[in-house]
């Protein structure tokens, strides 16, 4: 199980967005970019969360980010491929979308981008 680490620098968000690998789902947008071989901790998943003003007022944006963080914490440590950086972008439907569907959107996005990893039942 990989550890989640937060992306906080704007330069990281811009680098990942510049990679142009994204999947748009009704509840979220997932952007991803491979980190490269020079990374000292390849087993760490770096994840960033963002919500623009299009999502709503500050209270709604914060709720959307919290919901994305919860979905990422439940799915990504076991199913996201290590060695990638991820950015989850909230959409207008994120705050009101049922949690199970939000998790499903994230799982679908990971599969479609080729960063889904099956867990072995050992």
N, C-alpha and C positions, 0 to 999 in steps of 0.2 A: 504494500500500500504506500503510495507516494504522499509526501507531505505537501500541503498547500502553502505557498508563500505569496504575499500580496505584491502586486506591481503598484508603485506610487508615483514614479517620475513621469512627467509628460512626454519626455523623449521616448520612453518605452512604449507608451500608448501610440505615439505617432509612428514608430518603427513597425509595430505590429499592423497598424492600419495600412501602412505603405506596402506591406507584403501582399495585400489584395487576396487573401484567402479568407472568405467569410461565408457563413450560412445564415440566411434570414428565416426565422420562424415567427409565428404569430406573437409569441411571448418574449422573444429575445433575439439578439443578433450575436453570433459567436464569431470572433475573429481569432485567427491563430497564425503562428509563425514558428518554424523550427529555430532553436537557439543556436545551433552550430556546435562544433566539436570543442571549442575552447572553454566551454562552461565547466567550472570546477565541481558543480553539484548537479549531474544530469538527472538524478532521481527526484528532484524537487520540481513541482509544478508551480509555475508562476502565473497568477491569475489577477487580472484587474477588473474593476467594476465601474461602470459609468452610466449616468442618466442625464440627458440634456433637458433643457427647459421645455422642450416639446412634450415631455412626459407629464408635466404638471408643476404645481407649486412645490416649494422645498419639502414640505411634509410628504407629499406624494412621491417625489423623487427619492427621498430617503427610504420610504417603504419599499419602493421598487428595488433599490440596491440591496436592502436587507433580504428581500425575497430571493434575489439572484445569488446572494452569498449563501443562503440556506440550501438552495438547489445545488450549487457548486460543491458545497461541503458534503452533500449526500451522494453525489454522483462521481465527481472528478477524482477523488483519491483512489477509488477502485477501478474506474473505467477509462480515465484519460491517459493518453500515452505520455510518458516522461520525455523530456528533451524539447518540449514545446512551450511557448508562452501563449496565454489565452487572455482575451478581453471579452467580457460579457457586457453588452450594451442593452439597456432597458428600452423597451418600446412603450407606446401609449397603453397597450393592453396588459403590460406586466403587472401593475398593481392589482388589477381586478381578475386576472386569469387564475383559474383554480390551480392550486399548488401541484397536483398530480400532472396536469397538462404542462405546466412550466417545466417540471422535471423531464417529462416526455420530450418537450422541445429541445432541451439540452442534450438528452441522449441521442435524439435524431441528428442534431447538429454535429455531435462528435462522430457519429457513424458516417455521415455524408462527407465530412472533411478528412476522413481517413485516420482519425486519431483515437478511435475507439479501441479499447483493449479488453478482451474477454478475461474474466477472472477464472482461474482454475479451481475446481472444487476438490481440493486435496484433503 
